[in-house]
């Protein structure tokens, strides 16, 4: 489905922007070497993915019907 990436990006940029901001903040902190040893931002990534999936699923299923 060609619309899926656009719908997912829209969800991340709008409905999931808070979760995406937390993930970006964590990733920036890790890349700057300011995280604690072993920190990896996986939890923050899962929050973003869960939000995007919950937002995009109904919109994608409407396109299939």
C-alpha positions, -999 to +999 in steps of 0.1 A: +000+000+000+016+032-012-003+054+013+010+036+044+044+055+048+027+089+044+000+080+069+025+068+094+047+099+090+016+121+094+007+102+126+043+106+140+044+143+132+010+151+146-008+127+170+025+112+183+047+143+184+052+141+222+064+106+221+086+114+191+101+144+209+110+122+239+127+097+216+146+124+198+157+139+231+169+106+243+187+098+211+204+132+210+215+127+246+230+093+238+248+105+207+263+134+227+277+109+252+256+122+281+235+091+287+241+066+315+261+035+307+239+010+287+211+035+280+196+028+245+163+046+241+145+014+232+116+022+256+111+056+240+112+040+205+085+015+215+063+044+227+066+061+193+060+028+174+029+020+195+015+054+191+021+054+153+006+020+149-025+029+169-030+061+149-023+046+115-042+013+117-078+027+115-068+051+087-051+023+067-081-001+072-104+026+058-083+026+027-087-011+023-125-011+026 
